[in-house]
Amino acid sequence: MDDLPENWVDKIFELMNKFYGERWQKQFKSAFEIDLYKTVWFNGLNTLTHAQIKHGLAISKKYSEFSRNKPPHIVVFFHFCVGIRVPEVSRRT
């Protein structure tokens, strides 16, 4: 399987920022921290397909519509991508 294109994580972060706005932004304290999280996300998502990531983004967008919901961290987003129901999310959507 090919590695995830590096710019995909940048795009995912852009979309999460669009979906969650301030809820997404306030979790990062510096540009260094954003880069660190992007590396973590890249490594965590590297085995997924485009279709799986697209699925995860669709669920994230729907989940973001509830203002009480925090943005997903990498493990929750991975679960969204592969179709695993996350109990804490299932109760809210």
C-alpha positions in Angstrom: 0.0 0.0 0.0 1.2 3.5 -0.8 2.0 6.0 1.9 -0.6 8.7 2.6 0.3 11.8 0.6 1.8 14.3 3.1 -0.5 17.1 2.1 -3.6 15.0 3.0 -3.1 15.7 6.7 -2.8 19.4 6.0 -6.2 19.2 4.1 -7.7 17.2 7.0 -6.6 19.9 9.5 -8.0 22.6 7.2 -11.4 20.8 7.0 -11.4 20.1 10.8 -10.8 23.9 11.3 -13.7 24.6 8.9 -16.0 22.1 10.7 -15.1 22.9 14.3 -13.7 26.5 14.1 -12.6 27.7 17.5 -13.1 24.3 19.1 -10.4 22.9 16.7 -8.1 25.9 17.0 -8.0 26.2 20.8 -6.5 22.8 21.3 -3.2 23.9 19.7 -1.0 26.3 21.6 1.7 27.0 19.0 2.7 26.3 15.4 5.2 23.7 16.7 2.3 21.9 18.4 0.3 21.9 15.2 3.2 20.3 13.3 3.6 17.7 16.1 0.0 16.8 15.9 0.1 16.6 12.1 3.0 14.1 12.4 1.0 12.0 14.8 -2.1 12.1 12.5 0.0 11.2 9.5 1.4 8.2 11.2 -2.0 7.2 12.6 -3.7 7.5 9.2 -1.0 6.2 6.9 -2.6 2.8 6.4 -6.0 4.1 5.4 -7.4 4.5 1.9 -8.8 7.7 0.4 -12.3 6.3 0.7 -11.8 5.6 4.4 -10.5 9.1 5.1 -13.4 10.6 3.2 -15.8 8.5 5.3 -14.1 9.8 8.5 -14.4 13.4 7.3 -18.1 12.9 6.6 -18.7 11.6 10.1 -16.6 14.4 11.6 -18.6 17.0 9.7 -21.9 15.6 11.0 -20.5 15.3 14.5 -19.3 18.9 14.4 -22.9 20.1 14.0 -23.5 19.6 17.7 -21.8 22.5 19.4 -21.1 20.5 22.6 -19.0 18.0 20.7 -15.2 18.4 20.9 -13.2 17.7 17.7 -12.1 14.1 17.4 -8.6 13.2 18.4 -6.6 10.8 16.1 -8.0 7.6 17.7 -11.6 8.7 17.3 -11.0 10.0 13.8 -9.4 6.6 12.9 -12.4 4.8 14.2 -14.7 7.1 12.2 -12.6 6.2 9.1 -12.8 2.5 9.5 -16.4 2.4 10.6 -16.1 1.6 14.3 -18.8 3.2 16.4 -17.4 5.2 19.2 -19.7 4.8 22.2 -19.3 8.4 23.4 -20.0 9.7 19.9 -22.9 7.2 19.3 -24.9 8.7 22.1 -24.6 12.3 20.7 -25.3 11.8 17.0 
